[in-house]
């Protein structure tokens, strides 16, 4: 996705974040079927476009969306898969807020965007329409990124399901 690179207004909003050395490290961390940086840019940019269209606070959306997964990689070091899932779903939004506030000045809305982006998997309900947008865009993009990796399995499963339905209809 390179559309964002041509959007001068968007680039000016996220410029300070994209230049941060600690933030740039996300480029080397795998996330779903991409990198954490690429995923965060997509979430940020699509959320920004939606918020702008809806005449909402698109600047906070762009920044909050970009920082929503800005956590350290301690979670990947965990060996137990159950603990890893629990850590990831409940801990990383708070850790992302801690990291983001250590490097950037954030508004209350940006903090809520980051903290609540895992809703409904996590109990933190988004307070703002902007937070809902980022949360929903994150879920859609995550699903698309994961499903690309398993697309052949999904199409196989869908074909089996269709064969089953057709046999029932005979």
BAPA-932805 format. One line per 2 residues: number of its first residue (from 0); their letters; for each residue z, y, x of N, C-alpha, C, CB. Coordinates in pm, whole numbers, plus 50000, padded with zeros to 5 digits. Glycine has a CB too. Example, Ala and Ser with C-alpha at 12.3 -4.5 7.8 and 13.67 -1.06 7.14 Angstrom:
# residues 2
0> as> 50780,49431,51319,50780,49550,51230,50780,49670,51320,50905,49553,51131 | 50708,49775,51285,50714,49894,51367,50787,50003,51290,50572,49940,51408
This chain:
# residues 170
0> xx> 50000,49882,50086,50000,50000,50000,50000,50124,50090,50124,50000,49903 | 49894,50197,50085,49885,50318,50168,49871,50444,50085,49766,50307,50263
2> xx> 49874,50433,49954,49861,50551,49867,49964,50657,49902,49876,50510,49721 | 50085,50615,49931,50192,50711,49956,50162,50797,50078,50324,50637,49977
4> xx> 50085,50746,50173,50055,50820,50296,49966,50942,50270,49987,50729,50396 | 49902,50946,50153,49816,51058,50117,49885,51157,50025,49689,51007,50050
6> xx> 50006,51124,49984,50082,51209,49890,50173,51302,49970,50165,51121,49789 | 50124,51422,49997,50196,51519,50082,50335,51553,50027,50113,51647,50095
8> xx> 50345,51571,49896,50474,51608,49836,50575,51495,49857,50457,51638,49685 | 50533,51372,49830,50622,51257,49849,50666,51247,49996,50551,51126,49806
10> xx> 50571,51260,50086,50602,51251,50229,50701,51358,50273,50473,51263,50312 | 50690,51478,50216,50783,51585,50253,50925,51555,50202,50735,51720,50197
12> xx> 50935,51484,50091,51066,51449,50034,51136,51343,50120,51050,51397,49889 | 51061,51247,50169,51122,51134,50242,51117,51150,50394,51053,51006,50203
14> xx> 51061,51260,50441,51036,51280,50584,51159,51258,50672,50984,51418,50606 | 51269,51320,50638,51389,51310,50722,51440,51165,50729,51500,51402,50668
16> xx> 51426,51092,50620,51470,50951,50617,51379,50866,50704,51473,50897,50472 | 51249,50886,50688,51151,50805,50762,51158,50828,50913,51011,50835,50713
18> xx> 51209,50943,50955,51220,50973,51099,51350,50922,51161,51210,51122,51120 | 51441,50872,51079,51571,50827,51128,51556,50691,51199,51672,50816,51012
20> xx> 51605,50683,51322,51590,50561,51403,51660,50440,51341,51646,50586,51543 | 51777,50462,51284,51850,50350,51222,51773,50298,51100,51993,50393,51181
22> xx> 51718,50389,51022,51641,50349,50904,51515,50273,50945,51603,50473,50821 | 51450,50316,51053,51326,50252,51100,51347,50104,51135,51273,50326,51222
24> xx> 51470,50065,51166,51497,49925,51202,51466,49829,51088,51644,49910,51244 | 51460,49880,50965,51430,49795,50850,51289,49738,50858,51447,49873,50720
26> xx> 51207,49796,50941,51070,49747,50958,51068,49607,51019,50990,49844,51046 | 51174,49569,51087,51180,49439,51154,51259,49334,51077,51241,49456,51291
28> xx> 51300,49366,50955,51382,49274,50876,51300,49219,50760,51511,49344,50824 | 51290,49087,50756,51215,49022,50647,51289,49042,50515,51194,48870,50675
30> xx> 51212,49060,50409,51269,49082,50276,51169,49029,50175,51302,49235,50250 | 51206,48926,50100,51115,48859,50008,50994,48812,50089,51073,48954,49889
32> xx> 50877,48860,50057,50758,48817,50129,50698,48933,50209,50653,48760,50030 | 50785,49027,50249,50741,49147,50319,50853,49190,50415,50704,49263,50217
34> xx> 50860,49318,50449,50973,49368,50527,51060,49455,50435,50924,49451,50652 | 51183,49475,50476,51271,49557,50394,51220,49701,50386,51414,49555,50449
36> xx> 51160,49750,50493,51106,49886,50492,50990,49897,50394,51060,49928,50633 | 50896,49804,50402,50781,49806,50312,50825,49797,50166,50684,49691,50345
38> xx> 50918,49707,50138,50971,49693,50002,51035,49823,49954,51074,49578,49995 | 51115,49885,50040,51184,50009,50003,51087,50123,49978,51283,50050,50112
40> xx> 50982,50131,50058,50880,50235,50037,50811,50214,49903,50776,50234,50151 | 50776,50090,49871,50710,50062,49743,50800,50099,49626,50671,49913,49734
42> xx> 50926,50056,49632,51020,50088,49524,51031,50240,49511,51160,50025,49551 | 51046,50307,49622,51060,50452,49623,50936,50521,49565,51085,50501,49765
44> xx> 50820,50483,49613,50698,50553,49573,50663,50529,49426,50582,50510,49662 | 50668,50404,49381,50636,50377,49240,50738,50442,49147,50630,50225,49214
46> xx> 50865,50439,49186,50970,50504,49106,50948,50655,49101,51110,50472,49162 | 50913,50712,49216,50882,50855,49227,50768,50894,49131,50844,50892,49373
48> xx> 50661,50814,49131,50546,50844,49044,50586,50838,48896,50431,50745,49072 | 50665,50739,48859,50710,50726,48720,50800,50843,48683,50784,50592,48699
50> xx> 50897,50874,48769,50990,50985,48740,50916,51118,48730,51099,50994,48850 | 50818,51138,48816,50740,51262,48813,50662,51272,48682,50644,51269,48935
52> xx> 50602,51161,48640,50527,51158,48515,50619,51188,48396,50459,51020,48497 | 50742,51137,48402,50838,51157,48293,50915,51288,48305,50936,51042,48289
54> xx> 50881,51370,48406,50945,51499,48430,51096,51484,48455,50920,51593,48310 | 51130,51382,48533,51269,51358,48573,51286,51404,48717,51308,51208,48556
56> xx> 51402,51382,48772,51434,51424,48908,51367,51330,49009,51588,51429,48930 | 51241,51352,49036,51162,51262,49121,51202,51270,49268,51016,51293,49106
58> xx> 51264,51379,49310,51307,51387,49450,51425,51294,49476,51346,51531,49486 | 51524,51295,49387,51636,51202,49402,51589,51058,49388,51745,51233,49297
60> xx> 51494,51034,49301,51439,50900,49283,51370,50853,49411,51340,50897,49165 | 51290,50939,49471,51220,50903,49595,51320,50869,49705,51127,51017,49640
62> xx> 51421,50952,49722,51519,50930,49829,51610,50810,49798,51605,51056,49849 | 51662,50804,49676,51748,50691,49638,51674,50559,49642,51805,50713,49498
64> xx> 51551,50559,49595,51470,50437,49601,51444,50391,49743,51337,50458,49530 | 51422,50486,49830,51395,50453,49970,51521,50396,50038,51346,50577,50046
66> xx> 51637,50443,49998,51762,50402,50062,51833,50287,49991,51855,50520,50069 | 51776,50235,49883,51847,50135,49803,51882,50007,49878,51765,50100,49683
68> xx> 51807,49970,49979,51836,49849,50058,51867,49882,50203,51718,49752,50051 | 51925,49998,50228,51957,50042,50364,52096,49991,50404,51950,50198,50375
70> xx> 52109,49860,50417,52234,49798,50457,52213,49724,50589,52287,49701,50347 | 52324,49692,50657,52313,49618,50784,52277,49473,50753,52446,49626,50866
72> xx> 52244,49400,50854,52197,49263,50832,52307,49159,50845,52086,49232,50930 | 52432,49195,50819,52543,49099,50826,52523,48986,50726,52677,49170,50799
74> xx> 52460,49016,50614,52441,48917,50509,52356,48801,50560,52375,48981,50386 | 52255,48830,50641,52168,48725,50695,52243,48634,50790,52049,48787,50766
76> xx> 52353,48682,50849,52431,48601,50943,52517,48497,50872,52518,48691,51028 | 52535,48510,50743,52618,48418,50666,52548,48282,50654,52649,48477,50525
78> xx> 52621,48173,50679,52562,48039,50678,52559,47975,50539,52636,47949,50772 | 52664,47993,50463,52676,47932,50331,52586,48005,50232,52823,47933,50283
80> xx> 52493,47933,50171,52395,47995,50080,52463,48058,49958,52291,47892,50034 | 52570,47994,49907,52643,48050,49792,52707,48183,49829,52751,47951,49743
82> xx> 52770,48188,49947,52830,48313,49995,52724,48419,50021,52912,48289,50122 | 52610,48377,50072,52501,48470,50103,52450,48535,49974,52385,48396,50176
84> xx> 52432,48454,49870,52385,48508,49741,52489,48605,49684,52358,48393,49640 | 52615,48566,49689,52722,48653,49638,52728,48784,49716,52859,48581,49645
86> xx> 52723,48774,49848,52723,48894,49932,52604,48982,49900,52722,48856,50080 | 52488,48921,49889,52368,49000,49867,52371,49071,49733,52245,48912,49877
88> xx> 52406,49000,49628,52399,49060,49494,52507,49162,49467,52406,48953,49390 | 52624,49144,49526,52735,49234,49492,52774,49331,49603,52854,49154,49455
90> xx> 52749,49297,49726,52798,49379,49837,52693,49475,49893,52846,49290,49947 | 52567,49436,49895,52471,49520,49968,52448,49658,49907,52339,49450,49975
92> xx> 52459,49678,49774,52444,49815,49724,52552,49910,49778,52449,49815,49571 | 52676,49862,49782,52785,49947,49836,52765,49972,49985,52922,49881,49813
94> xx> 52724,49869,50057,52699,49887,50200,52583,49983,50224,52670,49751,50265 | 52484,49978,50138,52370,50071,50149,52417,50215,50128,52260,50036,50047
96> xx> 52510,50237,50036,52564,50372,50013,52641,50418,50136,52657,50374,49887 | 52723,50331,50193,52799,50367,50313,52704,50405,50426,52891,50250,50356
98> xx> 52602,50322,50450,52504,50353,50555,52431,50483,50527,52402,50238,50567 | 52383,50498,50405,52303,50616,50371,52385,50744,50385,52250,50603,50227
100> xx> 52511,50742,50340,52593,50863,50350,52635,50892,50494,52717,50851,50261 | 52631,50792,50579,52662,50814,50720,52550,50891,50791,52686,50680,50791
102> xx> 52428,50878,50741,52313,50940,50806,52251,51057,50728,52209,50837,50829 | 52275,51060,50597,52209,51160,50513,52307,51218,50411,52088,51098,50440
104> xx> 52280,51340,50369,52358,51400,50262,52295,51356,50130,52363,51558,50274 | 52374,51292,50044,52321,51238,49919,52382,51306,49798,52347,51089,49912
106> xx> 52303,51318,49693,52354,51371,49566,52426,51258,49492,52238,51431,49478 | 52502,51294,49390,52570,51194,49306,52467,51101,49243,52655,51264,49196
108> xx> 52353,51155,49204,52249,51074,49140,52189,50974,49239,52138,51165,49083 | 52165,51017,49362,52111,50927,49464,52209,50813,49491,52080,51004,49595
110> xx> 52338,50845,49496,52440,50742,49518,52438,50643,49402,52580,50805,49532 | 52428,50691,49280,52423,50601,49165,52296,50516,49166,52431,50681,49036
112> xx> 52186,50573,49207,52060,50496,49217,52080,50377,49311,51944,50587,49268 | 52140,50403,49426,52161,50297,49525,52264,50195,49475,52207,50357,49660
114> xx> 52378,50243,49424,52486,50154,49381,52446,50064,49264,52607,50235,49341 | 52365,50115,49174,52336,50040,49051,52201,49970,49051,52342,50134,48933
116> xx> 52133,49966,49163,51997,49908,49161,51995,49757,49136,51927,49938,49291 | 52108,49690,49150,52111,49545,49126,52149,49509,48982,52209,49480,49222
118> xx> 52170,49608,48896,52201,49579,48756,52084,49504,48693,52232,49711,48677 | 52103,49403,48614,52226,49347,48557,52288,49234,48640,52198,49297,48419
120> xx> 52232,49202,48755,52291,49098,48840,52430,49143,48886,52200,49068,48963 | 52445,49269,48915,52574,49328,48949,52621,49409,48828,52564,49418,49079
122> xx> 52748,49433,48818,52806,49497,48700,52792,49648,48696,52950,49462,48691 | 52744,49712,48802,52736,49858,48805,52617,49905,48720,52723,49910,48952
124> xx> 52646,49961,48605,52543,50006,48510,52489,50142,48556,52601,50015,48365 | 52356,50157,48560,52298,50287,48598,52342,50397,48501,52145,50277,48601
126> xx> 52379,50513,48556,52425,50628,48475,52309,50717,48432,52526,50710,48553 | 52204,50719,48508,52094,50814,48487,51963,50742,48458,52079,50905,48610
128> xx> 51874,50811,48389,51740,50754,48365,51674,50723,48498,51652,50852,48282 | 51695,50807,48597,51637,50787,48730,51687,50658,48794,51669,50906,48821
130> xx> 51814,50626,48772,51872,50502,48826,51809,50381,48757,52026,50501,48807 | 51786,50392,48629,51722,50283,48554,51581,50258,48607,51717,50315,48403
132> xx> 51510,50364,48634,51372,50350,48685,51371,50272,48816,51307,50488,48705 | 51455,50312,48910,51458,50244,49040,51500,50098,49022,51554,50316,49138
134> xx> 51599,50072,48939,51646,49936,48916,51534,49848,48860,51766,49936,48821 | 51462,49899,48763,51353,49822,48700,51237,49802,48797,51304,49892,48572
136> xx> 51197,49907,48866,51087,49896,48962,51124,49797,49073,51054,50035,49024 | 51249,49800,49118,51295,49706,49220,51281,49562,49171,51442,49735,49258
138> xx> 51320,49535,49047,51310,49398,48992,51165,49354,48982,51377,49391,48853 | 51078,49441,48934,50937,49405,48918,50874,49378,49054,50860,49517,48845
140> xx> 50895,49467,49149,50836,49447,49282,50894,49325,49352,50858,49571,49368 | 51024,49302,49338,51085,49184,49399,51023,49057,49341,51237,49184,49377
142> xx> 51007,49055,49210,50945,48938,49147,50802,48917,49200,50943,48955,48994 | 50725,49025,49210,50588,49014,49260,50585,48967,49405,50516,49150,49249
144> xx> 50676,49019,49487,50680,48981,49628,50718,48834,49645,50778,49069,49705 | 50816,48790,49568,50859,48650,49577,50752,48558,49518,50993,48629,49504
146> xx> 50691,48597,49407,50593,48510,49342,50467,48493,49426,50558,48565,49205 | 50433,48592,49509,50318,48576,49599,50338,48457,49691,50296,48704,49682
148> xx> 50460,48443,49738,50493,48334,49830,50479,48198,49762,50636,48351,49883 | 50509,48194,49633,50506,48068,49560,50398,48065,49452,50641,48042,49498
150> xx> 50296,48146,49465,50196,48158,49359,50127,48026,49328,50092,48261,49398 | 50100,47946,49431,50034,47817,49405,50126,47726,49324,49995,47749,49537
152> xx> 50257,47732,49348,50351,47651,49271,50360,47701,49127,50489,47652,49337 | 50359,47832,49111,50364,47889,48976,50239,47854,48897,50381,48041,48982
154> xx> 50122,47861,48960,49999,47828,48888,49995,47679,48856,49874,47867,48971 | 50046,47595,48945,50054,47451,48921,50145,47425,48801,50106,47376,49046
156> xx> 50260,47490,48799,50355,47475,48689,50296,47524,48558,50484,47552,48721 | 50225,47636,48563,50160,47689,48443,50055,47592,48392,50097,47825,48472
158> xx> 49976,47534,48481,49875,47436,48440,49938,47313,48376,49791,47394,48561 | 50048,47265,48433,50119,47151,48373,50169,47185,48234,50236,47108,48461
160> xx> 50222,47306,48221,50272,47352,48092,50159,47358,47989,50340,47490,48107 | 50044,47411,48029,49929,47421,47938,49878,47282,47898,49817,47501,48004
162> xx> 49875,47190,47992,49833,47053,47961,49929,46991,47861,49827,46966,48090 | 50058,47013,47882,50160,46964,47791,50140,47021,47652,50299,46998,47844
164> xx> 50118,47148,47640,50096,47215,47510,49971,47162,47442,50085,47368,47528 | 49864,47148,47519,49738,47096,47463,49756,46953,47412,49626,47101,47568
166> xx> 49829,46872,47483,49853,46734,47438,49937,46729,47311,49922,46653,47548 | 50029,46819,47297,50112,46826,47177,50026,46867,47057,50231,46925,47196
168> xx> 49929,46954,47080,49845,47008,46973,49743,46906,46922,49774,47133,47021 | 49715,46801,46996,49613,46701,46956,49651,46629,46831,49591,46601,47065
